[in-house]
Amino acid sequence: MLSYRHSFHAGNHADVLKHTVQSLIIESLKEKEKPFLYLDTHAGAGRYQLGSEHAERTGEYLEGIARIWQQDDLPAETGTVY
């Protein structure tokens, strides 16, 4: 069986897409009057250091979140969901 360690992949393009969609869904649910519960059953460490040995080994974050950090023309509301 293969093992998966998110610390090697944190911040990559798929991670950015997942968190963007997740944030938009949660924001949409918050507009409704009914309460909801969000339970992350597959949460990992919660925070990952992108300068860590694991992240630097693959460098996947450079094609994900790092590309967004380099943009200076993002809409003002970008990132405010978090």
TORKOL-4160 file (C-alpha; in steps of 0.2 Angstrom, whole numbers, padded with zeros to 4 digits, m for minus):
82
<pt num="1" X="0000" Y="0000" Z="0000"/>
<pt num="2" X="0006" Y="0017" Z="m0004"/>
<pt num="3" X="0008" Y="0030" Z="0009"/>
<pt num="4" X="0003" Y="0048" Z="0007"/>
<pt num="5" X="0011" Y="0063" Z="0017"/>
<pt num="6" X="0002" Y="0079" Z="0013"/>
<pt num="7" X="0018" Y="0089" Z="0019"/>
<pt num="8" X="0026" Y="0084" Z="0002"/>
<pt num="9" X="0011" Y="0091" Z="m0007"/>
<pt num="10" X="0004" Y="0106" Z="0003"/>
<pt num="11" X="0000" Y="0121" Z="m0007"/>
<pt num="12" X="0001" Y="0113" Z="m0024"/>
<pt num="13" X="m0012" Y="0117" Z="m0038"/>
<pt num="14" X="m0024" Y="0104" Z="m0032"/>
<pt num="15" X="m0023" Y="0110" Z="m0014"/>
<pt num="16" X="m0027" Y="0128" Z="m0020"/>
<pt num="17" X="m0042" Y="0122" Z="m0030"/>
<pt num="18" X="m0048" Y="0111" Z="m0016"/>
<pt num="19" X="m0047" Y="0125" Z="m0003"/>
<pt num="20" X="m0055" Y="0138" Z="m0015"/>
<pt num="21" X="m0070" Y="0127" Z="m0019"/>
<pt num="22" X="m0072" Y="0123" Z="0000"/>
<pt num="23" X="m0072" Y="0141" Z="0005"/>
<pt num="24" X="m0084" Y="0146" Z="m0008"/>
<pt num="25" X="m0096" Y="0132" Z="m0003"/>
<pt num="26" X="m0095" Y="0136" Z="0015"/>
<pt num="27" X="m0098" Y="0155" Z="0011"/>
<pt num="28" X="m0113" Y="0150" Z="0001"/>
<pt num="29" X="m0120" Y="0139" Z="0015"/>
<pt num="30" X="m0117" Y="0153" Z="0028"/>
<pt num="31" X="m0130" Y="0164" Z="0017"/>
<pt num="32" X="m0144" Y="0152" Z="0022"/>
<pt num="33" X="m0154" Y="0154" Z="0037"/>
<pt num="34" X="m0152" Y="0136" Z="0042"/>
<pt num="35" X="m0137" Y="0131" Z="0053"/>
<pt num="36" X="m0125" Y="0118" Z="0046"/>
<pt num="37" X="m0111" Y="0108" Z="0052"/>
<pt num="38" X="m0094" Y="0106" Z="0043"/>
<pt num="39" X="m0084" Y="0091" Z="0049"/>
<pt num="40" X="m0067" Y="0088" Z="0041"/>
<pt num="41" X="m0064" Y="0069" Z="0043"/>
<pt num="42" X="m0048" Y="0069" Z="0033"/>
<pt num="43" X="m0039" Y="0084" Z="0041"/>
<pt num="44" X="m0021" Y="0083" Z="0043"/>
<pt num="45" X="m0009" Y="0094" Z="0053"/>
<pt num="46" X="m0019" Y="0109" Z="0050"/>
<pt num="47" X="m0003" Y="0120" Z="0045"/>
<pt num="48" X="0011" Y="0115" Z="0034"/>
<pt num="49" X="0028" Y="0124" Z="0033"/>
<pt num="50" X="0031" Y="0127" Z="0015"/>
<pt num="51" X="0049" Y="0130" Z="0019"/>
<pt num="52" X="0051" Y="0113" Z="0027"/>
<pt num="53" X="0062" Y="0099" Z="0020"/>
<pt num="54" X="0047" Y="0089" Z="0013"/>
<pt num="55" X="0039" Y="0104" Z="0004"/>
<pt num="56" X="0056" Y="0109" Z="m0003"/>
<pt num="57" X="0059" Y="0092" Z="m0009"/>
<pt num="58" X="0045" Y="0092" Z="m0021"/>
<pt num="59" X="0043" Y="0111" Z="m0023"/>
<pt num="60" X="0025" Y="0108" Z="m0028"/>
<pt num="61" X="0019" Y="0124" Z="m0019"/>
<pt num="62" X="0029" Y="0134" Z="m0032"/>
<pt num="63" X="0016" Y="0130" Z="m0045"/>
<pt num="64" X="0001" Y="0132" Z="m0033"/>
<pt num="65" X="0000" Y="0145" Z="m0019"/>
<pt num="66" X="0016" Y="0153" Z="m0023"/>
<pt num="67" X="0010" Y="0158" Z="m0040"/>
<pt num="68" X="m0005" Y="0167" Z="m0031"/>
<pt num="69" X="0006" Y="0175" Z="m0019"/>
<pt num="70" X="0016" Y="0183" Z="m0033"/>
<pt num="71" X="0000" Y="0191" Z="m0041"/>
<pt num="72" X="m0002" Y="0209" Z="m0037"/>
<pt num="73" X="m0018" Y="0211" Z="m0047"/>
<pt num="74" X="m0030" Y="0200" Z="m0037"/>
<pt num="75" X="m0047" Y="0206" Z="m0032"/>
<pt num="76" X="m0047" Y="0214" Z="m0014"/>
<pt num="77" X="m0058" Y="0201" Z="m0007"/>
<pt num="78" X="m0046" Y="0187" Z="m0012"/>
<pt num="79" X="m0041" Y="0177" Z="0003"/>
<pt num="80" X="m0053" Y="0186" Z="0015"/>
<pt num="81" X="m0064" Y="0170" Z="0017"/>
<pt num="82" X="m0051" Y="0162" Z="0028"/>
